[in-house]
Amino acid sequence: MVVLHLQSVNGLFQSTKEGPLLAQRRSARARRCLCLQTQAPPSRTQVPLVFKFQISFLFGGAGGSYSYSALKRLDQVWSTICSAQTVVEEPKKNFTLNRPFYNHRPVKLIEVVKNRFTSLGGVMFEGCSVSGVSIYEDAAVLQLNEEKILSSRLIIDAMGNFSPIVKQIRSGRKPDGVCVVVGSCARGFTNNSTSDVIYSSSLARKVGSSEAQLFWEAFPAGSGPTDRTTYMFTYLAPQPQSPKIEELLEEYWKLMPEYQEVSLDDLEIQRVLYGIFLHIVTGKFPLPAAFNRVLQFGDASGIQSPVSFGGFGSLTRHLNRLSNGIYEAMSDNLLDSYNLSLLNPYMPNLSSSWLFQRAMSAKKESNVPPDFINELLYTNFQSMQRLGDPVLRPFLQDVVQFGPLAKTLGLVMLTKPQIIPSIFKQVGIPVLLDWSGHFSMLGYYTFLSTFADPVVRSFLSTLPTQAKYEWKRRLEAWKYGAGLDYKS
Ligand SMILES: Cc1cc2nc3c(=O)[nH]c(=O)nc-3n(C[C@H](O)[C@H](O)[C@H](O)COP(=O)(O)OP(=O)(O)OC[C@H]3O[C@@H](n4cnc5c(N)ncnc54)[C@H](O)[C@@H]3O)c2cc1C
């Protein structure tokens, strides 16, 4: 038996006074607990293996959080990450867990999904928080609050970026990189017809006691004709002196009016948003299943690109692949960690995106000119634009492919060779060597998906169940790992 033990509530939330709205949001936050399939209580023939872990605060993804106290709590988590040692911790004996501060905004989408799920016989437990997971030979058991338990054949861990199960799997390892995002949705933008996917106008600057290169994103919001969402984000290697989220938000209020050519006095703020996105390079990526009967999904699996915070987009891109694969694993009873790991296989296109994050993180010690990051971005985008839509579009939609990437790098080297020494200084030789490995694998996966896939596919139906399942997952890994799932 494997026990993943989650105890809810620590002092942080208890000491906070909540208004009714906050309390309502809190209960909404705690309600994501889906039971895929229940069965008789598990046998008692368990192997006593106990894993426990500690986490003090979690928060949700889409839409982020927007209360000041939640921001302070997230800043606390961020400071802990920044000051943590890189030493890998032993799995802890106990852990505590606070439920995330999470705002469900896409109400309509959730409603449609919920109705479909329940119409197919699914059962939803709203207001339930998972406090522990026990894994037996023939079942996995979820412990819910109020002493309730739920037994199932497979648990899908969709507890986001700060999933306590993931934290346990990664043994509390400090992330290699983080994208911090702050922003708001506000009413009153008279000029609201264009979008920026990534925009940068300033040099790397001091925020708090560290350097940060600030990037922007802006787009019209669906809630009204003059409503606009604007984000400011930065890539950081977590260090004790890294800027706090609150400091970044202060910077945002100063710089956003200049960026959007508006005055804050003319805007009615609808929501303030912020989040941190962790990226761990060491180890496999996305995260392979570490336990039988537990599969990570969405942000918890690390399937999102380290460059963008478009985790929802990548979650939907993999939805079809994953739902088919999970269906087959369930049907053929292939629920051990080996077979589940085939559903979260190594994807070289994701791993090679790490270089871009590194290149866009401002570092004082790298000794590159202060306009290096803007220059690099400009040169890259200019090259991609010259190479046309087949190169530019997938990249803008977070899909890295071998051909477009090789062409872009080639053109950058030809048109701006003088930038290459600064790239070496900025990212460092070890990262470049590691990246070269992923880039080669990207080429190899592209080759396999293009030429080996049709051959394998022709004899797939003749294979026995286990081999067929493995080969299907391999074909998907080649295709998705090479970004060939992209459709323009
Ligand atoms: C400010 C901001 C802007 C973003 N913009 C975009 C964008 O433009 N495009 C895009 O594609 N993505 C965007 N994202 C990212 C996107 O929101 C996430 O990638 C996506 O929400 C991930 O979904 P998920 O279900 O994997 O995890 P989450 O949305 O984080 O959901 C995790 C869920 O698990 C629940 N949970 C955690 N612990 C427990 C527990 N113990 N018991 C019960 N439930 C628990 C939480 O309450 C939460 O509901 C943005 C995120 C932020 C913060």
The ligand as a Gaussian input file, in Angstrom:
#p B3LYP/6-31G(d) Opt

LIG

0 1
 C       -2.947000      34.811000     -14.135000
 C       -2.999000      33.566000     -14.972000
 C       -3.232000      33.651000     -16.331000
 C       -3.299000      32.515000     -17.129000
 N       -3.531000      32.647000     -18.464000
 C       -3.617000      31.556000     -19.255000
 C       -3.912000      31.675000     -20.642000
 O       -4.112000      32.761000     -21.150000
 N       -3.973000      30.553000     -21.403000
 C       -3.788000      29.306000     -20.875000
 O       -3.855000      28.321000     -21.600000
 N       -3.495000      29.154000     -19.545000
 C       -3.407000      30.248000     -18.724000
 N       -3.122000      30.120000     -17.389000
 C       -2.761000      28.781000     -16.896000
 C       -3.988000      27.939000     -16.634000
 O       -4.816000      28.620000     -15.752000
 C       -3.548000      26.609000     -16.017000
 O       -2.565000      26.014000     -16.835000
 C       -4.720000      25.651000     -15.911000
 O       -5.680000      26.200000     -15.062000
 C       -4.248000      24.302000     -15.366000
 O       -5.371000      23.518000     -15.060000
 P       -5.270000      22.339000     -14.029000
 O       -6.643000      21.774000     -13.944000
 O       -4.160000      21.426000     -14.393000
 O       -4.858000      22.993000     -12.629000
 P       -5.583000      24.124000     -11.787000
 O       -6.404000      25.004000     -12.648000
 O       -4.509000      24.746000     -10.947000
 O       -6.582000      23.313000     -10.870000
 C       -6.153000      22.571000      -9.755000
 C       -7.400000      22.288000      -8.943000
 O       -7.092000      21.340000      -7.925000
 C       -7.789000      21.732000      -6.768000
 N       -7.100000      21.134000      -5.609000
 C       -5.822000      21.307000      -5.221000
 N       -5.589000      20.591000      -4.120000
 C       -6.749000      19.942000      -3.818000
 C       -7.141000      19.033000      -2.793000
 N       -6.296000      18.615000      -1.873000
 N       -8.420000      18.578000      -2.792000
 C       -9.313000      18.951000      -3.756000
 N       -8.981000      19.789000      -4.742000
 C       -7.720000      20.291000      -4.776000
 C       -7.740000      23.243000      -6.804000
 O       -8.774000      23.791000      -6.012000
 C       -7.947000      23.542000      -8.267000
 O       -9.308000      23.671000      -8.562000
 C       -3.098000      31.245000     -16.556000
 C       -2.895000      31.141000     -15.172000
 C       -2.843000      32.304000     -14.383000
 C       -2.617000      32.166000     -12.899000

